[in-house]
Every structure is written in structure tokens, then in C-alpha cells.
Amino acid sequence: ASGSHWHNGAQWTTTGSFNLGVAPGCMSQRATYWPNTFDCCDVDGCAHWLTPRHGYMHSPAGKKPLVGSQTWLVMKPPTCTEASTCAGRDEGFHNVAGIPDVYCRDGYALIQNAAAHCKLTDKADLDQKSQAPGYGALLSVTTNSCGFFTSRDVSQLAAF
């Protein structure tokens, strides 16, 4: 589904297979801003890019991702200073747009990671009143972490 849009209108591309079938009349109240950006209104097997608080995981099928999932933010080339973007930087951690420890690769900033080893959850687990320990907002997102940058941090990164 490369070249599609999140509910808020932001464009995205994927290297995987996403089922973006939204139920007729679906007007999501859950997918309004990062980190909750896509909701299929409880259609099984459909993408739900939501946090466990909403009963799903950042996953192309809404269930526990077997191999994990990642969200990378495409950054613009620098206009004033390189400190404002990942573009043109070596792979690794950098201070970007005033946010320390942003993991950069090929001009992208890693803003969400659910590694396969994370204690992930899905709607069935949450229906049993369990939690997703260790998956939530982080100060730094790595390729081995279990969580995501806050909405404030992602908004700041997205400005560049």
C-alpha cells in the first residue's frame, strides 16, 4: 500500500504488506495523532497503528507483530544546520532538532520500534486485563527497544 495516507492525511510508504481496509462508516476517534495514526475500526487482520492503550499494537495486522515493527520518519535535507535533521548523517545516535539520542539511518529518524523480543500484546490480551509492560513512550528509540517517541518529540522531528 505504498503511497497511502494515515487518517490525519500524512503520506507514508511501506516495505511490508498492509491491509488498510476500513469498515464502512468508520470515523476513528482513536487514530488522531502520533502514536495513534491508523485504525480499521476493529476489523480483524487489518492495520492498526495504535498503542496498547487502544487494544492494538503498531502492526500491519493489528496483532502482535511476529518479527516486530518500526516507524521511520523521512527527514528533509538540512537548510541551516545539520543538527536539525538526520539527512546527511552517519548511521547512529545524534542530537536532532534539539532531541538527544535520535537514531538516524539513511536520512530517516527511528520514531517507533517493537522488537520481536518485546512483551507485546494484542486485543485478546488486553481484554483479559493484561498490560504491555515495557512498550510505551521512550526518551530514545533504538532498533532493539520497545516503544516510541512522544507526540511532542515526533512533531518536533517532523518539522525538519
C-alpha positions in Angstrom: 0.0 0.0 0.0 2.9 2.3 -0.8 2.0 6.0 -1.1 -1.1 5.8 1.1 -2.2 8.2 3.9 -2.7 8.0 7.6 -6.0 9.2 9.0 -4.5 12.6 9.6 -3.5 12.9 5.9 0.3 12.3 6.4 1.7 10.3 3.5 3.6 7.1 4.1 5.2 4.2 2.3 5.8 0.6 3.5 8.2 -2.2 2.8 5.7 -4.7 4.0 2.1 -5.7 3.3 -0.6 -3.7 5.0 -4.3 -4.4 4.9 -5.9 -0.9 5.0 -9.5 -2.0 4.7 -11.5 0.3 6.9 -15.1 -0.6 7.8 -17.8 1.4 6.0 -18.6 4.5 8.0 -15.5 4.1 10.2 -14.7 7.5 11.8 -11.9 6.7 14.1 -11.7 8.5 17.4 -8.5 6.6 18.3 -6.3 7.5 15.4 -6.0 11.2 15.8 -2.2 11.9 16.2 1.1 10.2 16.9 1.5 7.5 18.1 -2.1 6.5 17.2 -2.2 7.1 13.4 -4.3 4.4 11.7 -7.4 2.5 12.9 -9.5 0.0 11.0 -12.3 0.3 13.5 -11.8 -3.2 14.9 -11.7 -5.0 11.5 -9.7 -8.2 12.2 -6.5 -8.7 10.3 -6.3 -5.0 9.3 -3.6 -2.5 10.1 -4.0 -0.7 13.5 -1.1 1.7 14.1 -2.3 2.2 17.7 -0.8 1.9 21.2 -1.8 -1.0 23.6 -4.0 1.5 25.5 -6.3 1.2 22.5 -6.2 -2.6 22.4 -3.8 -3.0 19.5 -0.1 -2.8 18.6 1.8 -0.9 15.9 1.3 -3.7 13.5 0.3 -4.2 9.8 -2.4 -6.7 11.0 -3.3 -5.2 14.4 -1.9 -8.2 16.3 1.4 -8.9 17.9 4.0 -8.4 15.1 5.9 -11.7 14.9 9.1 -10.1 13.7 8.5 -6.7 15.2 7.6 -3.3 13.6 9.3 0.0 13.1 8.3 3.5 12.1 10.9 5.8 10.4 10.4 9.5 9.8 11.8 10.8 6.5 13.7 13.9 7.2 14.4 16.8 4.8 17.9 17.8 3.7 19.4 20.4 6.0 18.8 24.0 5.2 20.6 25.8 8.0 22.3 23.3 10.3 22.8 19.6 10.2 21.6 19.5 13.8 18.0 19.8 12.7 17.8 16.6 10.6 19.1 13.1 10.1 19.7 13.8 6.4 23.4 13.6 5.6 24.4 12.0 8.9 26.1 8.7 9.6 24.0 5.8 11.0 23.8 6.1 14.7 22.6 8.3 17.5 22.6 12.1 17.1 21.1 15.2 18.6 18.4 16.1 16.1 16.1 19.1 16.3 17.1 19.6 19.9 16.2 16.0 20.8 19.1 13.9 22.1 19.7 10.3 21.1 17.7 10.1 17.9 18.7 7.0 15.9 19.4 8.0 12.3 19.8 5.8 9.2 19.9 6.9 5.5 18.2 10.3 6.3 15.4 8.7 8.4 14.8 9.1 12.1 13.5 6.0 14.0 10.4 7.0 16.0 8.9 3.7 16.9 10.2 0.2 17.4 8.6 -3.0 18.6 11.4 -5.6 18.6 10.4 -9.3 18.4 11.6 -9.8 22.0 9.3 -7.1 23.4 6.5 -8.2 25.7 3.9 -7.2 23.1 0.2 -7.5 23.4 -2.9 -7.7 21.3 -6.6 -7.0 21.8 -7.2 -10.5 23.2 -4.5 -10.0 25.9 -5.9 -6.6 26.8 -9.4 -8.0 27.0 -8.1 -10.2 29.8 -6.9 -7.0 31.6 -3.2 -7.7 31.0 -0.7 -4.9 30.1 2.1 -4.4 27.7 5.0 -3.9 30.1 7.9 -2.0 28.6 6.1 -0.8 25.5 5.3 2.9 25.6 6.8 6.4 25.3 10.6 6.5 25.4 13.3 9.1 25.6 15.3 7.3 22.9 14.2 4.8 20.4 16.6 2.1 19.2 16.4 -0.9 16.8 16.2 -3.0 19.9 13.7 -1.0 22.0 10.1 -1.5 22.8 8.2 1.8 22.3 8.0 5.1 20.6 8.9 8.8 20.8 6.2 11.1 22.4 3.9 13.1 20.2 5.7 16.2 21.1 9.1 14.8 20.1 7.7 13.4 16.8 6.1 16.8 16.0 9.5 18.5 16.6 11.3 16.0 14.4 8.7 16.2 11.7 9.2 20.0 11.4 12.6 19.1 9.8 
